[in-house]
Amino acid sequence: MVRIFDAHIHCSERPDDQLIAYARQNGLEYTLDELLQMMDEYSVASGLLLSPPLKHGSFLPNKEILKLCSRSRGRLHPIFTARPSKNYVAECIEEAKQNRDSLKGFKILLGYYKVYADDPVLDPLYDYAESEDLPVMFHTGDTATKSGSLVHSHPLTLDPLANRRPALKIVACHFGNPWIEEVAELIYKHTNVFADISGLCAGGSGTKSGNKYSYQYLEMLGRKLSDAIYYIGSAERILFGTDYPVETYSTALDLVGRLKVDEDDKQKILFLNAQEVFGIP
């Protein structure tokens, strides 16, 4: 049986969660119980839980992520989100030290905060991540809010950081969509850069998305991601993810099925790469 690891999951069970609209588009309840049930249905062994954006520009506190992971019976592993400010970075590092045994990495919300990945305010976090061999995930590409800054979420802004910190594991979330070719170049150039394919089909790939070209869009993504893998020369640093509830498992796995790559490369994308990057047993 194919093993699957979801490297990008959200959940909060809060009414001010900004991803509720995506959940409704996908016909999802967006609860922890539903998520675990869907993971069972699609044979998803485990996954990473990341803070969703909340209204008024905040995000779910890391302490809440820990509580949800605890309730998941070992199925979900925490990723801490770091706000780009001196005090918050220090607080995030302290939280990480207190949860060293369970933490799998950090997330920086480029585009939601108008900061670049190589901003010095984030250096203490990177120092700690390197010392613990923890990946740092970055939102790249389109944002879930109209007020997001595409200038700051463009994936090529990761290049200076990768140049300066070759030992830091860098994950470009959402494959930088729509800048997929740029992310392919980052992965080709830097051996410490990875990318997940989560959330590329926001709102679903069927009629619920309200886009009459949804099927063609999914076909296009399959081609572009396949071309990216050909350019890189391998699929060894590409990670499967759904961005639940932004994307459903059926759609996310449909996208993987459309990749014109060998079956062993699909297994790397679905599980083996994440096992290596995040230290998943």
Long-range contacts (C-beta under 8 A, 24 or more apart in sequence): 1-43, 2-43, 2-266, 2-267, 2-270, 2-271, 3-43, 3-45, 3-267, 3-270, 3-271, 4-42, 4-43, 4-44, 4-45, 4-240, 4-253, 4-270, 4-271, 5-44, 5-45, 5-46, 5-47, 5-239, 5-240, 5-270, 5-271, 5-274, 5-275, 5-280, 6-39, 6-44, 6-46, 6-47, 6-48, 6-240, 6-241, 6-242, 6-244, 7-47, 7-48, 7-171, 7-196, 7-198, 7-239, 7-240, 7-241, 7-274, 7-278, 8-47, 8-48, 8-50, 8-137, 8-173, 8-196, 8-198, 8-199, 8-239, 8-241, 8-242, 8-243, 8-244, 9-35, 9-47, 9-48, 9-49, 9-50, 9-76, 9-241, 9-242, 9-243, 9-244, 10-49, 10-50, 10-51, 10-52, 10-243, 10-244, 10-245, 10-246, 11-35, 11-49, 11-52, 11-68, 11-244, 12-51, 12-52, 12-54, 12-60, 12-64, 12-68, 13-68, 14-54, 14-60, 16-54, 16-55, 16-56, 17-52, 17-53, 17-54, 17-60, 18-52, 18-53, 18-54, 18-55, 18-144, 18-145, 19-52, 19-53, 19-144, 19-245, 19-246, 20-245, 22-144, 22-202, 22-203, 22-245, 22-246, 23-245, 25-203, 25-204, 25-208, 25-209, 25-210, 26-203, 26-204, 26-208, 26-245, 26-246, 26-247, 26-248, 27-208, 28-244, 28-245, 28-248, 30-245, 32-68, 32-71, 32-72, 35-244, 36-72, 36-73, 36-75, 38-244, 38-248, 38-249, 39-75, 39-249, 41-249, 42-249, 42-250, 42-253, 44-249, 45-75, 45-271, 46-74, 46-75, 46-76, 46-77, 46-280, 47-75, 47-76, 47-77, 47-241, 48-76, 48-77, 48-78, 48-79, 48-104, 48-105, 48-241, 48-278, 49-76, 49-77, 49-78, 49-79, 50-79, 50-81, 50-107, 50-137, 51-79, 51-80, 51-81, 51-107, 53-109, 53-112, 53-144, 53-145, 57-112, 59-83, 59-109, 59-112, 62-92, 62-95, 63-95, 66-99, 66-102, 69-102, 77-102, 77-103, 77-104, 77-278, 77-280, 78-102, 78-103, 78-104, 79-103, 79-104, 79-105, 79-106, 79-107, 79-137, 80-105, 80-106, 80-107, 81-106, 81-107, 81-108, 81-109, 82-106, 82-107, 82-108, 82-122, 82-125, 83-113, 84-108, 84-113, 84-115, 84-119, 84-121, 84-122, 85-121, 86-121, 89-121, 89-122, 89-124, 89-125, 90-124, 92-125, 93-124, 93-125, 93-128, 96-128, 96-132, 96-134, 97-128, 100-132, 103-134, 104-134, 104-135, 104-278, 104-279, 104-280, 105-129, 105-134, 105-135, 105-136, 105-137, 105-169, 105-171, 105-278, 106-134, 106-135, 106-136, 106-137, 107-136, 107-137, 107-138, 107-139, 107-173, 108-136, 108-137, 108-138, 108-139, 109-139, 110-138, 110-139, 110-140, 110-152, 110-153, 110-157, 111-139, 111-140, 111-141, 111-143, 111-148, 111-149, 111-150, 111-152, 111-153, 112-139, 112-143, 112-145, 112-148, 112-153, 113-152, 114-149, 114-152, 115-152, 116-152, 116-157, 116-160, 117-157, 117-158, 117-160, 117-161, 117-170, 118-157, 118-160, 118-161, 118-164, 126-161, 126-165, 126-168, 129-168, 129-169, 130-165, 130-167, 130-168, 133-169, 133-279, 134-169, 135-169, 135-170, 135-171, 135-194, 135-277, 135-278, 136-168, 136-169, 136-170, 136-171, 137-171, 137-173, 137-196, 138-170, 138-171, 138-172, 138-173, 139-173, 139-174, 140-172, 140-173, 140-174, 140-175, 140-176, 140-179, 140-183, 141-173, 141-174, 141-175, 141-176, 141-177, 141-178, 141-179, 142-174, 142-177, 142-178, 144-202, 144-246, 154-179, 154-182, 155-179, 155-182, 155-183, 155-186, 156-182, 156-186, 158-186, 158-193, 159-186, 159-189, 159-190, 162-186, 162-189, 162-190, 162-192, 162-193, 163-190, 165-192, 166-190, 166-191, 166-192, 167-192, 168-192, 169-194, 169-277, 170-194, 171-195, 171-196, 171-239, 171-277, 172-196, 173-198, 173-199, 173-241, 174-198, 174-199, 174-200, 174-243, 175-200, 175-225, 175-228, 175-238, 177-221, 180-224, 180-225, 180-228, 181-224, 181-227, 181-228, 181-231, 183-228, 184-227, 184-228, 184-229, 184-231, 184-232, 185-231, 187-228, 187-232, 187-237, 187-238, 188-231, 188-232, 188-233, 193-237, 194-237, 194-238, 194-239, 194-273, 194-277, 195-237, 195-238, 195-239, 196-238, 196-239, 196-240, 196-241, 197-225, 197-238, 197-239, 197-240, 197-241, 197-252, 197-255, 197-256, 197-269, 198-240, 198-241, 198-242, 198-243, 198-246, 198-247, 198-252, 199-241, 199-242, 199-243, 199-246, 199-247, 200-247, 200-255, 201-247, 201-251, 201-252, 201-255, 202-243, 202-246, 202-247, 203-246, 204-247, 204-248, 204-251, 205-251, 205-254, 218-251, 218-254, 218-255, 218-258, 219-258, 221-255, 221-258, 222-255, 222-258, 222-259, 222-260, 223-260, 225-255, 225-259, 226-258, 226-259, 226-260, 226-261, 229-259, 229-261, 229-265, 234-265, 235-261, 235-265, 235-266, 235-268, 235-269, 235-273, 236-268, 236-273, 237-273, 237-277, 238-268, 238-269, 238-273, 239-269, 239-273, 239-274, 239-277, 240-269, 240-270, 240-271, 240-274
